[in-house]
Amino acid sequence: MFGLEPWQFVAAFGITAFAGFVKGALGFAMPMIMMSAFGSIMPAAVALPAMILPTLFTNIQQAVRDGREPALASARKFRLHIVMVCIFICVSAGFAVLIPQWIMYGLLGVPITLFALWQLSGRPLVLNLRHRRRAEGWSGVIGGLYGGISGIWGPPLIVYLLSIGTDKKEQVRVQGVVFLIGAVVLFVAHLVSGLLNAQTLPLSALLCIPAFGGMMAGFALQDRLDVAQFRRWTLILLILTGLNLVRRAFELWSL
């Protein structure tokens, strides 16, 4: 079945449903969950393309959940970040083979973990209104630089949104818009690379079913979370994301 044993296929369905639930509840971490788990049960050449369509279509749903106009308004509002991400993904992509990935994972994971722990301790970092535009631009630059080299550009955006106290709904919507751009690039890149092919494309498409099911359940939880709860769980997940990046850095360093 798509080159997988039946137990692998069932496990992939369950993992994708859980990843969709987390994404629906908090707006991020779906690729991290899927790739971390898929890498343990299937070859990397299947794991990566398998997550592409669920990621792409759940980001569309997340971005336009409140309607197309709010999504466009959020894209305009955070256009500096989006433009910087796109530019610097292109700038840094050529250096992907020159800079050891363990260094990049470590340099991203450590500050993200420390930031989230600091915020969770009750000492929030709030940016001065005069500095927000500058911070938005730099968060896009940092996200783009890391994105081109490591494929991860979401955490700097989340750190910025938390720092300016973005409304819960808008935070999730902006994350969907920015992540959608990356998901489109990833989809096109692997159609060209051949990783999305006659075997992996149907598997990826089928995994959209549990992804959407999990996401709908996650949306229901998100709607019940008040702002404080949403922020707390976002920070907890951000800590786990940062620690996973640090783990990955040590893993690659030890090879």
C-alpha positions in Angstrom: 0.0 0.0 0.0 1.9 3.1 -1.3 5.1 1.1 -0.6 4.2 0.9 3.1 3.3 -2.0 5.3 -0.3 -1.9 6.6 0.9 -1.0 10.1 3.0 1.9 8.7 0.0 3.2 6.8 -2.3 3.0 9.9 0.5 4.7 12.1 0.8 7.5 9.5 -2.9 8.1 9.6 -2.8 8.4 13.4 0.3 10.6 13.4 -1.2 12.9 10.8 -4.5 13.2 12.7 -2.6 14.2 15.9 -0.4 16.7 14.0 -3.6 18.2 12.5 -5.2 18.5 15.9 -2.1 20.4 17.3 -2.1 22.6 14.3 -5.8 23.3 14.6 -5.4 24.1 18.3 -2.3 26.3 18.2 -1.6 27.0 14.5 1.8 25.4 14.1 4.1 22.4 14.6 2.5 20.1 12.1 5.6 19.5 9.9 7.7 19.0 13.0 5.4 16.4 14.5 4.9 14.5 11.2 8.6 14.5 10.1 9.8 13.5 13.6 7.4 10.6 13.7 7.4 9.6 10.0 11.2 9.5 10.1 11.0 6.6 12.6 8.6 4.4 10.6 9.3 5.1 6.9 12.2 6.1 4.6 12.9 9.8 4.3 12.2 9.7 0.6 8.6 8.8 1.5 8.3 10.7 4.8 9.0 14.2 3.4 6.6 14.0 0.4 3.9 12.4 2.5 3.6 15.5 4.7 3.6 18.0 1.8 -0.1 18.0 0.7 -1.5 17.8 4.3 0.7 20.8 5.2 -0.3 22.7 2.1 -4.0 22.3 2.4 -4.3 22.7 6.2 -2.4 26.0 5.8 -4.9 27.1 3.3 -7.7 26.3 5.7 -5.9 28.0 8.6 -5.2 31.1 6.6 -8.8 31.6 5.3 -10.8 30.2 8.2 -12.1 33.7 9.0 -12.6 34.5 5.3 -10.5 35.6 2.4 -10.6 39.3 3.2 -9.2 38.9 6.8 -6.4 36.7 5.3 -5.5 39.3 2.8 -5.7 42.0 5.4 -3.2 40.0 7.6 -0.9 39.5 4.7 -0.9 43.2 4.0 -0.4 44.0 7.7 2.6 41.7 8.0 3.9 42.2 4.4 7.3 43.3 5.5 7.9 40.0 7.4 6.5 38.0 4.4 8.7 39.8 1.9 11.8 39.5 4.0 11.2 35.7 4.5 10.8 35.2 0.7 13.9 37.3 -0.2 16.2 35.7 2.4 15.1 32.2 1.7 16.4 32.8 -1.8 19.5 34.5 -0.5 20.4 31.7 1.9 19.3 28.7 -0.1 22.6 28.7 -2.0 24.5 28.3 1.3 22.6 25.2 2.4 25.5 22.9 1.4 28.2 25.2 2.9 26.9 25.7 6.5 26.6 22.7 8.7 23.0 22.1 9.5 23.7 21.2 13.1 25.0 24.7 13.7 21.9 26.3 12.2 19.5 24.0 14.2 21.4 24.8 17.4 21.5 28.6 16.8 17.7 28.6 16.2 16.7 26.1 18.9 18.6 27.6 21.8 17.3 31.2 21.6 13.7 30.0 20.9 13.7 27.8 23.9 15.2 30.5 26.2 12.7 33.1 24.9 9.7 30.8 25.5 10.9 29.8 29.0 11.4 33.5 29.8 7.9 34.3 28.6 6.4 31.4 30.4 8.1 32.5 33.7 5.8 35.5 33.7 8.3 38.1 32.5 7.0 38.8 29.0 9.1 40.6 26.4 6.9 43.4 25.0 8.3 45.4 22.1 8.1 49.2 22.1 5.7 50.5 19.4 8.5 52.5 17.8 10.5 49.3 17.3 7.9 47.0 16.0 8.4 47.7 12.3 12.1 47.1 12.7 11.5 43.9 14.7 9.0 42.7 12.0 11.6 43.1 9.3 14.4 41.4 11.3 12.2 38.5 12.2 11.5 38.0 8.5 15.3 38.2 7.7 16.1 35.7 10.4 13.3 33.4 9.4 14.3 33.6 5.8 18.0 32.9 6.4 17.2 29.9 8.5 14.4 28.8 6.1 16.7 28.6 3.1 19.3 26.6 4.9 17.2 24.4 7.3 13.7 24.5 5.9 12.4 26.0 9.1 11.2 29.6 9.1 8.1 29.6 11.4 9.6 30.1 15.0 10.9 33.7 14.5 7.5 34.7 13.3 5.8 33.2 16.4 8.3 34.8 18.7 7.6 38.2 17.0 3.8 37.7 17.2 4.0 36.8 20.9 6.3 39.8 21.6 3.8 42.3 20.2 0.8 40.6 21.9 -1.1 39.7 18.7 -4.7 38.7 19.1 -5.2 34.9 19.2 -7.2 34.7 16.0 -4.9 37.0 14.0 -1.8 35.1 15.3 -3.2 31.8 14.0 -4.3 33.4 10.7 -0.9 35.1 10.1 0.9 31.9 10.8 -1.3 30.2 8.2 -0.6 32.8 5.6 3.2 32.8 6.1 3.4 29.0 6.4 1.2 28.6 3.3 3.9 30.5 1.2 6.5 28.0 2.3 4.2 25.0 1.7 3.6 26.2 -1.9 7.4 26.5 -2.5 8.0 23.1 -1.0 5.2 21.5 -3.1 6.6 22.9 -6.4 10.2 22.1 -5.4 9.5 18.4 -4.9 7.3 18.1 -7.9 10.5 19.2 -9.8 12.8 17.0 -7.6 10.7 13.9 -8.2 10.1 13.2 -4.5 6.4 13.8 -5.2 5.7 11.1 -7.7 3.2 8.4 -8.7 3.8 6.6 -5.4 4.1 9.4 -2.9 1.6 11.9 -4.3 -1.5 9.6 -3.7 -0.2 8.8 -0.2 0.2 12.5 0.6 -3.3 13.3 -0.8 -4.9 10.5 1.3 -3.2 11.8 4.4 -5.2 15.0 3.9 -8.2 13.2 5.3 -6.8 12.6 8.9 -5.1 16.0 8.7 -8.4 17.8 8.2 -10.2 15.7 10.7 -7.6 16.4 13.4 -7.6 20.1 12.4 -11.3 20.4 12.9 -11.1 18.9 16.4 -8.1 21.3 17.1 -10.2 24.3 15.9 -12.9 23.3 18.4 -10.3 23.3 21.2 -8.8 26.6 20.0 -12.2 28.3 20.2 -12.5 27.3 23.8 -9.1 28.4 24.9 -9.0 31.9 26.4 -6.1 34.2 25.5 -4.0 33.3 28.5 -4.4 29.5 27.9 -3.7 29.9 24.2 -0.5 31.9 24.9 0.6 29.4 27.6 0.1 26.3 25.3 1.8 28.2 22.4 4.8 28.8 24.6 4.9 25.2 25.8 4.8 24.0 22.2 7.5 26.5 21.2 9.7 25.1 24.0 9.2 21.6 22.6 10.0 22.9 19.1 13.2 24.6 20.3 14.3 21.5 22.3 13.6 19.3 19.2 15.8 21.6 17.1 18.6 21.3 19.8 18.1 17.5 19.8 18.4 17.5 16.0 21.6 19.6 16.2 23.3 17.2 18.6 22.1 14.3 16.4 23.7 15.8 13.3 26.8 16.9 15.2 27.4 13.3 16.4 27.3 11.8 12.9 
